[in-house]
């Protein structure tokens, strides 16, 4: 006895045949899936590459500008560096929002 209906075909008299058909269908699906190839591609813009290069260059720079530190140290030791208390107080007020 055979029952046909979408999407199944069932063999009631011979269960081995149904199992063999299922195995054959499964193998065909596996082969079809193996033939399907999808390729993803990523392309980075020139601007992005430039930003990445600038980030690397910036990371290579020292955090402290030693030449400026040496100049400040020299000015403090020689007395050439003078701090105006009123200007310092004004800058502190601006920085801390008071």
KOLLUM-410327 format. One record per atom (N, C-alpha, C): x, y negated, z negated; residue in one letter; atom name. Coordinates in nm, 4 decimals. Example, Ala and Ser with C-alpha at 12.3 -4.5 7.8 and 13.67 -1.06 7.14 Angstrom:
REM residues 2
<tortor x="1.3190" y="0.5690" z="-0.7800" rest="a" atom="N"/>
<tortor x="1.2300" y="0.4500" z="-0.7800" rest="a" atom="CA"/>
<tortor x="1.3200" y="0.3300" z="-0.7800" rest="a" atom="C"/>
<tortor x="1.2850" y="0.2250" z="-0.7080" rest="s" atom="N"/>
<tortor x="1.3670" y="0.1060" z="-0.7140" rest="s" atom="CA"/>
<tortor x="1.2900" y="-0.0030" z="-0.7870" rest="s" atom="C"/>
REM end
This chain:
REM residues 98
<tortor x="0.0846" y="0.1170" z="0.0000" rest="x" atom="N"/>
<tortor x="0.0000" y="0.0000" z="0.0000" rest="x" atom="CA"/>
<tortor x="0.0895" y="-0.1238" z="0.0000" rest="x" atom="C"/>
<tortor x="0.0508" y="-0.2253" z="0.0732" rest="x" atom="N"/>
<tortor x="0.1296" y="-0.3466" z="0.0858" rest="x" atom="CA"/>
<tortor x="0.0377" y="-0.4668" z="0.0718" rest="x" atom="C"/>
<tortor x="0.0807" y="-0.5658" z="-0.0097" rest="x" atom="N"/>
<tortor x="0.0045" y="-0.6892" z="-0.0273" rest="x" atom="CA"/>
<tortor x="0.0898" y="-0.8030" z="0.0261" rest="x" atom="C"/>
<tortor x="0.0366" y="-0.8744" z="0.1245" rest="x" atom="N"/>
<tortor x="0.1074" y="-0.9892" z="0.1816" rest="x" atom="CA"/>
<tortor x="0.0408" y="-1.1160" z="0.1303" rest="x" atom="C"/>
<tortor x="0.1197" y="-1.2055" z="0.0867" rest="x" atom="N"/>
<tortor x="0.0694" y="-1.3351" z="0.0416" rest="x" atom="CA"/>
<tortor x="0.1842" y="-1.4313" z="0.0294" rest="x" atom="C"/>
<tortor x="0.1579" y="-1.5536" z="0.0583" rest="x" atom="N"/>
<tortor x="0.2655" y="-1.6521" z="0.0539" rest="x" atom="CA"/>
<tortor x="0.3031" y="-1.6770" z="-0.0896" rest="x" atom="C"/>
<tortor x="0.4176" y="-1.6772" z="-0.1271" rest="x" atom="N"/>
<tortor x="0.5413" y="-1.6486" z="-0.0580" rest="x" atom="CA"/>
<tortor x="0.5943" y="-1.5085" z="-0.0893" rest="x" atom="C"/>
<tortor x="0.5086" y="-1.4194" z="-0.1371" rest="x" atom="N"/>
<tortor x="0.5578" y="-1.2894" z="-0.1812" rest="x" atom="CA"/>
<tortor x="0.5015" y="-1.1767" z="-0.0958" rest="x" atom="C"/>
<tortor x="0.5805" y="-1.0707" z="-0.0809" rest="x" atom="N"/>
<tortor x="0.5373" y="-0.9458" z="-0.0209" rest="x" atom="CA"/>
<tortor x="0.5672" y="-0.8382" z="-0.1234" rest="x" atom="C"/>
<tortor x="0.4654" y="-0.7645" z="-0.1617" rest="x" atom="N"/>
<tortor x="0.4815" y="-0.6650" z="-0.2669" rest="x" atom="CA"/>
<tortor x="0.4539" y="-0.5263" z="-0.2103" rest="x" atom="C"/>
<tortor x="0.5486" y="-0.4370" z="-0.2262" rest="x" atom="N"/>
<tortor x="0.5316" y="-0.2966" z="-0.1877" rest="x" atom="CA"/>
<tortor x="0.4971" y="-0.2195" z="-0.3138" rest="x" atom="C"/>
<tortor x="0.3750" y="-0.1689" z="-0.3184" rest="x" atom="N"/>
<tortor x="0.3329" y="-0.0969" z="-0.4376" rest="x" atom="CA"/>
<tortor x="0.3705" y="0.0506" z="-0.4326" rest="x" atom="C"/>
<tortor x="0.3785" y="0.1074" z="-0.3133" rest="x" atom="N"/>
<tortor x="0.4052" y="0.2499" z="-0.3056" rest="x" atom="CA"/>
<tortor x="0.5527" y="0.2824" z="-0.3199" rest="x" atom="C"/>
<tortor x="0.6397" y="0.1883" z="-0.2842" rest="x" atom="N"/>
<tortor x="0.7835" y="0.2158" z="-0.2895" rest="x" atom="CA"/>
<tortor x="0.8554" y="0.1025" z="-0.3640" rest="x" atom="C"/>
<tortor x="0.8697" y="0.1132" z="-0.4928" rest="x" atom="N"/>
<tortor x="0.9358" y="0.0061" z="-0.5686" rest="x" atom="CA"/>
<tortor x="1.0824" y="-0.0115" z="-0.5301" rest="x" atom="C"/>
<tortor x="1.1479" y="0.0962" z="-0.4834" rest="x" atom="N"/>
<tortor x="1.2882" y="0.0830" z="-0.4434" rest="x" atom="CA"/>
<tortor x="1.3010" y="-0.0105" z="-0.3236" rest="x" atom="C"/>
<tortor x="1.2056" y="-0.0015" z="-0.2318" rest="x" atom="N"/>
<tortor x="1.2098" y="-0.0872" z="-0.1127" rest="x" atom="CA"/>
<tortor x="1.1946" y="-0.2335" z="-0.1527" rest="x" atom="C"/>
<tortor x="1.1068" y="-0.2603" z="-0.2498" rest="x" atom="N"/>
<tortor x="1.0873" y="-0.3978" z="-0.2943" rest="x" atom="CA"/>
<tortor x="1.2142" y="-0.4513" z="-0.3594" rest="x" atom="C"/>
<tortor x="1.2794" y="-0.3669" z="-0.4364" rest="x" atom="N"/>
<tortor x="1.4039" y="-0.4101" z="-0.5006" rest="x" atom="CA"/>
<tortor x="1.5124" y="-0.4364" z="-0.3972" rest="x" atom="C"/>
<tortor x="1.5178" y="-0.3507" z="-0.2950" rest="x" atom="N"/>
<tortor x="1.6163" y="-0.3702" z="-0.1894" rest="x" atom="CA"/>
<tortor x="1.5884" y="-0.4986" z="-0.1119" rest="x" atom="C"/>
<tortor x="1.4604" y="-0.5257" z="-0.0855" rest="x" atom="N"/>
<tortor x="1.4250" y="-0.6496" z="-0.0155" rest="x" atom="CA"/>
<tortor x="1.4628" y="-0.7717" z="-0.0988" rest="x" atom="C"/>
<tortor x="1.4354" y="-0.7648" z="-0.2282" rest="x" atom="N"/>
<tortor x="1.4718" y="-0.8756" z="-0.3171" rest="x" atom="CA"/>
<tortor x="1.6218" y="-0.8978" z="-0.3162" rest="x" atom="C"/>
<tortor x="1.6969" y="-0.7889" z="-0.3206" rest="x" atom="N"/>
<tortor x="1.8426" y="-0.7994" z="-0.3193" rest="x" atom="CA"/>
<tortor x="1.8905" y="-0.8597" z="-0.1879" rest="x" atom="C"/>
<tortor x="1.8295" y="-0.8189" z="-0.0767" rest="x" atom="N"/>
<tortor x="1.8685" y="-0.8731" z="0.0541" rest="x" atom="CA"/>
<tortor x="1.8354" y="-1.0216" z="0.0625" rest="x" atom="C"/>
<tortor x="1.7161" y="-1.0596" z="0.0139" rest="x" atom="N"/>
<tortor x="1.6784" y="-1.2019" z="0.0140" rest="x" atom="CA"/>
<tortor x="1.7729" y="-1.2833" z="-0.0725" rest="x" atom="C"/>
<tortor x="1.8070" y="-1.2296" z="-0.1880" rest="x" atom="N"/>
<tortor x="1.8988" y="-1.2984" z="-0.2788" rest="x" atom="CA"/>
<tortor x="2.0356" y="-1.3176" z="-0.2138" rest="x" atom="C"/>
<tortor x="2.0821" y="-1.2148" z="-0.1442" rest="x" atom="N"/>
<tortor x="2.2115" y="-1.2238" z="-0.0758" rest="x" atom="CA"/>
<tortor x="2.2071" y="-1.3283" z="0.0348" rest="x" atom="C"/>
<tortor x="2.0942" y="-1.3332" z="0.1078" rest="x" atom="N"/>
<tortor x="2.0811" y="-1.4331" z="0.2138" rest="x" atom="CA"/>
<tortor x="2.0811" y="-1.5738" z="0.1564" rest="x" atom="C"/>
<tortor x="2.0111" y="-1.5939" z="0.0448" rest="x" atom="N"/>
<tortor x="2.0091" y="-1.7261" z="-0.0206" rest="x" atom="CA"/>
<tortor x="2.1484" y="-1.7656" z="-0.0671" rest="x" atom="C"/>
<tortor x="2.2227" y="-1.6694" z="-0.1208" rest="x" atom="N"/>
<tortor x="2.3589" y="-1.6966" z="-0.1677" rest="x" atom="CA"/>
<tortor x="2.4487" y="-1.7386" z="-0.0527" rest="x" atom="C"/>
<tortor x="2.4352" y="-1.6680" z="0.0594" rest="x" atom="N"/>
<tortor x="2.5167" y="-1.7015" z="0.1757" rest="x" atom="CA"/>
<tortor x="2.4795" y="-1.8390" z="0.2299" rest="x" atom="C"/>
<tortor x="2.3497" y="-1.8714" z="0.2313" rest="x" atom="N"/>
<tortor x="2.3056" y="-2.0018" z="0.2798" rest="x" atom="CA"/>
<tortor x="2.3569" y="-2.1118" z="0.1884" rest="x" atom="C"/>
<tortor x="2.3533" y="-2.0871" z="0.0587" rest="x" atom="N"/>
<tortor x="2.4029" y="-2.1866" z="-0.0363" rest="x" atom="CA"/>
<tortor x="2.5530" y="-2.2051" z="-0.0214" rest="x" atom="C"/>
<tortor x="2.6236" y="-2.0973" z="0.0109" rest="x" atom="N"/>
<tortor x="2.7685" y="-2.1070" z="0.0276" rest="x" atom="CA"/>
<tortor x="2.8042" y="-2.1860" z="0.1526" rest="x" atom="C"/>
<tortor x="2.7185" y="-2.1828" z="0.2539" rest="x" atom="N"/>
<tortor x="2.7455" y="-2.2557" z="0.3773" rest="x" atom="CA"/>
<tortor x="2.7202" y="-2.4049" z="0.3637" rest="x" atom="C"/>
<tortor x="2.6376" y="-2.4433" z="0.2690" rest="x" atom="N"/>
<tortor x="2.6066" y="-2.5850" z="0.2505" rest="x" atom="CA"/>
<tortor x="2.7232" y="-2.6508" z="0.1800" rest="x" atom="C"/>
<tortor x="2.7803" y="-2.7501" z="0.2432" rest="x" atom="N"/>
<tortor x="2.8922" y="-2.8238" z="0.1847" rest="x" atom="CA"/>
<tortor x="2.8506" y="-2.9694" z="0.1713" rest="x" atom="C"/>
<tortor x="2.8732" y="-3.0233" z="0.0570" rest="x" atom="N"/>
<tortor x="2.8478" y="-3.1659" z="0.0402" rest="x" atom="CA"/>
<tortor x="2.9791" y="-3.2308" z="0.0007" rest="x" atom="C"/>
<tortor x="3.0045" y="-3.3418" z="0.0623" rest="x" atom="N"/>
<tortor x="3.1283" y="-3.4138" z="0.0359" rest="x" atom="CA"/>
<tortor x="3.0946" y="-3.5505" z="-0.0201" rest="x" atom="C"/>
<tortor x="3.1486" y="-3.5805" z="-0.1364" rest="x" atom="N"/>
<tortor x="3.1346" y="-3.7127" z="-0.1948" rest="x" atom="CA"/>
<tortor x="3.2627" y="-3.7880" z="-0.1684" rest="x" atom="C"/>
<tortor x="3.2476" y="-3.9147" z="-0.1407" rest="x" atom="N"/>
<tortor x="3.3653" y="-3.9942" z="-0.1113" rest="x" atom="CA"/>
<tortor x="3.3555" y="-4.1260" z="-0.1856" rest="x" atom="C"/>
<tortor x="3.4643" y="-4.1666" z="-0.2437" rest="x" atom="N"/>
<tortor x="3.4712" y="-4.2936" z="-0.3151" rest="x" atom="CA"/>
<tortor x="3.5746" y="-4.3800" z="-0.2460" rest="x" atom="C"/>
<tortor x="3.5353" y="-4.5030" z="-0.2195" rest="x" atom="N"/>
<tortor x="3.6281" y="-4.5963" z="-0.1581" rest="x" atom="CA"/>
<tortor x="3.6368" y="-4.7197" z="-0.2466" rest="x" atom="C"/>
<tortor x="3.7575" y="-4.7543" z="-0.2849" rest="x" atom="N"/>
<tortor x="3.7797" y="-4.8683" z="-0.3739" rest="x" atom="CA"/>
<tortor x="3.8116" y="-4.9901" z="-0.2891" rest="x" atom="C"/>
<tortor x="3.7430" y="-5.0995" z="-0.3175" rest="x" atom="N"/>
<tortor x="3.7601" y="-5.2202" z="-0.2381" rest="x" atom="CA"/>
<tortor x="3.8970" y="-5.2832" z="-0.2638" rest="x" atom="C"/>
<tortor x="3.9361" y="-5.3691" z="-0.1730" rest="x" atom="N"/>
<tortor x="4.0649" y="-5.4379" z="-0.1859" rest="x" atom="CA"/>
<tortor x="4.0657" y="-5.5270" z="-0.3099" rest="x" atom="C"/>
<tortor x="3.9517" y="-5.5876" z="-0.3391" rest="x" atom="N"/>
<tortor x="3.9426" y="-5.6734" z="-0.4585" rest="x" atom="CA"/>
<tortor x="3.9637" y="-5.5917" z="-0.5858" rest="x" atom="C"/>
<tortor x="3.9055" y="-5.4733" z="-0.5902" rest="x" atom="N"/>
<tortor x="3.9219" y="-5.3872" z="-0.7080" rest="x" atom="CA"/>
<tortor x="4.0663" y="-5.3436" z="-0.7246" rest="x" atom="C"/>
<tortor x="4.1309" y="-5.3114" z="-0.6125" rest="x" atom="N"/>
<tortor x="4.2725" y="-5.2735" z="-0.6208" rest="x" atom="CA"/>
<tortor x="4.3566" y="-5.3910" z="-0.6693" rest="x" atom="C"/>
<tortor x="4.3233" y="-5.5121" z="-0.6245" rest="x" atom="N"/>
<tortor x="4.3978" y="-5.6313" z="-0.6680" rest="x" atom="CA"/>
<tortor x="4.3771" y="-5.6563" z="-0.8175" rest="x" atom="C"/>
<tortor x="4.2544" y="-5.6402" z="-0.8652" rest="x" atom="N"/>
<tortor x="4.2266" y="-5.6578" z="-1.0084" rest="x" atom="CA"/>
<tortor x="4.3047" y="-5.5545" z="-1.0901" rest="x" atom="C"/>
<tortor x="4.3078" y="-5.4313" z="-1.0434" rest="x" atom="N"/>
<tortor x="4.3827" y="-5.3269" z="-1.1141" rest="x" atom="CA"/>
<tortor x="4.5312" y="-5.3604" z="-1.1175" rest="x" atom="C"/>
<tortor x="4.5840" y="-5.4110" z="-1.0057" rest="x" atom="N"/>
<tortor x="4.7258" y="-5.4487" z="-1.0019" rest="x" atom="CA"/>
<tortor x="4.7536" y="-5.5631" z="-1.0992" rest="x" atom="C"/>
<tortor x="4.6653" y="-5.6623" z="-1.1030" rest="x" atom="N"/>
<tortor x="4.6841" y="-5.7749" z="-1.1949" rest="x" atom="CA"/>
<tortor x="4.6769" y="-5.7301" z="-1.3405" rest="x" atom="C"/>
<tortor x="4.5880" y="-5.6366" z="-1.3700" rest="x" atom="N"/>
<tortor x="4.5794" y="-5.5839" z="-1.5067" rest="x" atom="CA"/>
<tortor x="4.7091" y="-5.5142" z="-1.5460" rest="x" atom="C"/>
<tortor x="4.7640" y="-5.4356" z="-1.4532" rest="x" atom="N"/>
<tortor x="4.8920" y="-5.3674" z="-1.4830" rest="x" atom="CA"/>
<tortor x="5.0025" y="-5.4695" z="-1.5051" rest="x" atom="C"/>
<tortor x="5.0079" y="-5.5736" z="-1.4197" rest="x" atom="N"/>
<tortor x="5.1104" y="-5.6765" z="-1.4342" rest="x" atom="CA"/>
<tortor x="5.0960" y="-5.7507" z="-1.5670" rest="x" atom="C"/>
<tortor x="4.9720" y="-5.7807" z="-1.6044" rest="x" atom="N"/>
<tortor x="4.9471" y="-5.8509" z="-1.7297" rest="x" atom="CA"/>
<tortor x="4.9862" y="-5.7650" z="-1.8495" rest="x" atom="C"/>
<tortor x="4.9570" y="-5.6357" z="-1.8411" rest="x" atom="N"/>
<tortor x="4.9923" y="-5.5453" z="-1.9507" rest="x" atom="CA"/>
<tortor x="5.1443" y="-5.5334" z="-1.9657" rest="x" atom="C"/>
<tortor x="5.2174" y="-5.5556" z="-1.8574" rest="x" atom="N"/>
<tortor x="5.3635" y="-5.5452" z="-1.8629" rest="x" atom="CA"/>
<tortor x="5.4273" y="-5.6680" z="-1.9274" rest="x" atom="C"/>
<tortor x="5.3535" y="-5.7789" z="-1.9325" rest="x" atom="N"/>
<tortor x="5.4097" y="-5.8995" z="-1.9935" rest="x" atom="CA"/>
<tortor x="5.4127" y="-5.8852" z="-2.1453" rest="x" atom="C"/>
<tortor x="5.5125" y="-5.9459" z="-2.2081" rest="x" atom="N"/>
<tortor x="5.5165" y="-5.9404" z="-2.3547" rest="x" atom="CA"/>
<tortor x="5.4057" y="-6.0272" z="-2.4141" rest="x" atom="C"/>
<tortor x="5.3550" y="-5.9875" z="-2.5307" rest="x" atom="N"/>
<tortor x="5.2504" y="-6.0645" z="-2.5961" rest="x" atom="CA"/>
<tortor x="5.3024" y="-6.1975" z="-2.6469" rest="x" atom="C"/>
<tortor x="5.4260" y="-6.2009" z="-2.6866" rest="x" atom="N"/>
<tortor x="5.4865" y="-6.3225" z="-2.7421" rest="x" atom="CA"/>
<tortor x="5.5817" y="-6.3801" z="-2.6383" rest="x" atom="C"/>
<tortor x="5.5637" y="-6.5080" z="-2.6110" rest="x" atom="N"/>
<tortor x="5.6549" y="-6.5739" z="-2.5176" rest="x" atom="CA"/>
<tortor x="5.7780" y="-6.6184" z="-2.5959" rest="x" atom="C"/>
<tortor x="5.8792" y="-6.5383" z="-2.5893" rest="x" atom="N"/>
<tortor x="5.9987" y="-6.5593" z="-2.6700" rest="x" atom="CA"/>
<tortor x="6.0657" y="-6.6930" z="-2.6407" rest="x" atom="C"/>
<tortor x="6.0572" y="-6.7403" z="-2.5170" rest="x" atom="N"/>
<tortor x="6.1188" y="-6.8690" z="-2.4846" rest="x" atom="CA"/>
<tortor x="6.0490" y="-6.9831" z="-2.5585" rest="x" atom="C"/>
<tortor x="5.9156" y="-6.9760" z="-2.5707" rest="x" atom="N"/>
<tortor x="5.8416" y="-7.0798" z="-2.6438" rest="x" atom="CA"/>
<tortor x="5.8687" y="-7.0725" z="-2.7937" rest="x" atom="C"/>
<tortor x="5.8815" y="-6.9509" z="-2.8452" rest="x" atom="N"/>
<tortor x="5.9117" y="-6.9338" z="-2.9877" rest="x" atom="CA"/>
<tortor x="6.0493" y="-6.9916" z="-3.0187" rest="x" atom="C"/>
<tortor x="6.1471" y="-6.9655" z="-2.9332" rest="x" atom="N"/>
<tortor x="6.2825" y="-7.0172" z="-2.9549" rest="x" atom="CA"/>
<tortor x="6.2832" y="-7.1695" z="-2.9508" rest="x" atom="C"/>
<tortor x="6.2089" y="-7.2292" z="-2.8575" rest="x" atom="N"/>
<tortor x="6.2025" y="-7.3753" z="-2.8486" rest="x" atom="CA"/>
<tortor x="6.1367" y="-7.4342" z="-2.9725" rest="x" atom="C"/>
<tortor x="6.0277" y="-7.3743" z="-3.0192" rest="x" atom="N"/>
<tortor x="5.9600" y="-7.4228" z="-3.1402" rest="x" atom="CA"/>
<tortor x="6.0509" y="-7.4106" z="-3.2614" rest="x" atom="C"/>
<tortor x="6.1212" y="-7.2989" z="-3.2728" rest="x" atom="N"/>
<tortor x="6.2128" y="-7.2790" z="-3.3853" rest="x" atom="CA"/>
<tortor x="6.3228" y="-7.3861" z="-3.3841" rest="x" atom="C"/>
<tortor x="6.3761" y="-7.4127" z="-3.2668" rest="x" atom="N"/>
<tortor x="6.4814" y="-7.5133" z="-3.2541" rest="x" atom="CA"/>
<tortor x="6.4293" y="-7.6524" z="-3.2915" rest="x" atom="C"/>
<tortor x="6.3071" y="-7.6868" z="-3.2485" rest="x" atom="N"/>
<tortor x="6.2496" y="-7.8173" z="-3.2809" rest="x" atom="CA"/>
<tortor x="6.2219" y="-7.8317" z="-3.4300" rest="x" atom="C"/>
<tortor x="6.1758" y="-7.7253" z="-3.4941" rest="x" atom="N"/>
<tortor x="6.1491" y="-7.7306" z="-3.6382" rest="x" atom="CA"/>
<tortor x="6.2800" y="-7.7480" z="-3.7144" rest="x" atom="C"/>
<tortor x="6.3839" y="-7.6723" z="-3.6762" rest="x" atom="N"/>
<tortor x="6.5123" y="-7.6796" z="-3.7467" rest="x" atom="CA"/>
<tortor x="6.5804" y="-7.8143" z="-3.7273" rest="x" atom="C"/>
<tortor x="6.5633" y="-7.8725" z="-3.6119" rest="x" atom="N"/>
<tortor x="6.6285" y="-8.0022" z="-3.5866" rest="x" atom="CA"/>
<tortor x="6.5472" y="-8.1200" z="-3.6390" rest="x" atom="C"/>
<tortor x="6.4240" y="-8.0966" z="-3.6790" rest="x" atom="N"/>
<tortor x="6.3400" y="-8.2043" z="-3.7295" rest="x" atom="CA"/>
<tortor x="6.2635" y="-8.2759" z="-3.6187" rest="x" atom="C"/>
<tortor x="6.2736" y="-8.2318" z="-3.4960" rest="x" atom="N"/>
<tortor x="6.2049" y="-8.2966" z="-3.3848" rest="x" atom="CA"/>
<tortor x="6.0558" y="-8.2633" z="-3.3833" rest="x" atom="C"/>
<tortor x="6.0194" y="-8.1579" z="-3.4495" rest="x" atom="N"/>
<tortor x="5.8779" y="-8.1180" z="-3.4522" rest="x" atom="CA"/>
<tortor x="5.8127" y="-8.1822" z="-3.5731" rest="x" atom="C"/>
<tortor x="5.7163" y="-8.2674" z="-3.5486" rest="x" atom="N"/>
<tortor x="5.6461" y="-8.3365" z="-3.6575" rest="x" atom="CA"/>
<tortor x="5.4971" y="-8.3077" z="-3.6460" rest="x" atom="C"/>
<tortor x="5.4369" y="-8.2806" z="-3.7592" rest="x" atom="N"/>
<tortor x="5.2937" y="-8.2542" z="-3.7644" rest="x" atom="CA"/>
<tortor x="5.2265" y="-8.3754" z="-3.8256" rest="x" atom="C"/>
<tortor x="5.1307" y="-8.4271" z="-3.7546" rest="x" atom="N"/>
<tortor x="5.0511" y="-8.5402" z="-3.8032" rest="x" atom="CA"/>
<tortor x="4.9361" y="-8.4814" z="-3.8845" rest="x" atom="C"/>
<tortor x="4.9329" y="-8.5038" z="-4.0168" rest="x" atom="N"/>
<tortor x="4.8307" y="-8.4400" z="-4.1020" rest="x" atom="CA"/>
<tortor x="4.6867" y="-8.4687" z="-4.0579" rest="x" atom="C"/>
<tortor x="4.6582" y="-8.5897" z="-4.0139" rest="x" atom="N"/>
<tortor x="4.5202" y="-8.6214" z="-3.9756" rest="x" atom="CA"/>
<tortor x="4.4795" y="-8.5447" z="-3.8481" rest="x" atom="C"/>
<tortor x="4.5721" y="-8.5316" z="-3.7551" rest="x" atom="N"/>
<tortor x="4.5425" y="-8.4559" z="-3.6333" rest="x" atom="CA"/>
<tortor x="4.5252" y="-8.3077" z="-3.6663" rest="x" atom="C"/>
<tortor x="4.6109" y="-8.2557" z="-3.7543" rest="x" atom="N"/>
<tortor x="4.5992" y="-8.1164" z="-3.7961" rest="x" atom="CA"/>
<tortor x="4.4647" y="-8.0916" z="-3.8627" rest="x" atom="C"/>
<tortor x="4.4232" y="-8.1814" z="-3.9506" rest="x" atom="N"/>
<tortor x="4.2950" y="-8.1666" z="-4.0197" rest="x" atom="CA"/>
<tortor x="4.1795" y="-8.1711" z="-3.9196" rest="x" atom="C"/>
<tortor x="4.1867" y="-8.2626" z="-3.8240" rest="x" atom="N"/>
<tortor x="4.0811" y="-8.2724" z="-3.7226" rest="x" atom="CA"/>
<tortor x="4.0716" y="-8.1428" z="-3.6406" rest="x" atom="C"/>
<tortor x="4.1836" y="-8.0889" z="-3.5989" rest="x" atom="N"/>
<tortor x="4.1856" y="-7.9641" z="-3.5207" rest="x" atom="CA"/>
<tortor x="4.1300" y="-7.8470" z="-3.6016" rest="x" atom="C"/>
<tortor x="4.1617" y="-7.8432" z="-3.7318" rest="x" atom="N"/>
<tortor x="4.1091" y="-7.7373" z="-3.8172" rest="x" atom="CA"/>
<tortor x="3.9577" y="-7.7488" z="-3.8310" rest="x" atom="C"/>
<tortor x="3.9080" y="-7.8697" z="-3.8434" rest="x" atom="N"/>
<tortor x="3.7627" y="-7.8918" z="-3.8548" rest="x" atom="CA"/>
<tortor x="3.6940" y="-7.8473" z="-3.7254" rest="x" atom="C"/>
<tortor x="3.7524" y="-7.8779" z="-3.6121" rest="x" atom="N"/>
<tortor x="3.6926" y="-7.8394" z="-3.4832" rest="x" atom="CA"/>
<tortor x="3.6958" y="-7.6865" z="-3.4662" rest="x" atom="C"/>
<tortor x="3.8053" y="-7.6254" z="-3.5056" rest="x" atom="N"/>
<tortor x="3.8204" y="-7.4820" z="-3.4876" rest="x" atom="CA"/>
<tortor x="3.7243" y="-7.4031" z="-3.5746" rest="x" atom="C"/>
<tortor x="3.6981" y="-7.4498" z="-3.6954" rest="x" atom="N"/>
<tortor x="3.6148" y="-7.3753" z="-3.7893" rest="x" atom="CA"/>
<tortor x="3.4735" y="-7.4290" z="-3.7998" rest="x" atom="C"/>
<tortor x="3.4378" y="-7.5203" z="-3.7112" rest="x" atom="N"/>
<tortor x="3.3001" y="-7.5696" z="-3.7024" rest="x" atom="CA"/>
<tortor x="3.2500" y="-7.6468" z="-3.8222" rest="x" atom="C"/>
<tortor x="3.3342" y="-7.7116" z="-3.8927" rest="x" atom="N"/>
<tortor x="3.2884" y="-7.7868" z="-4.0099" rest="x" atom="CA"/>
<tortor x="3.2780" y="-7.9337" z="-3.9783" rest="x" atom="C"/>
REM end
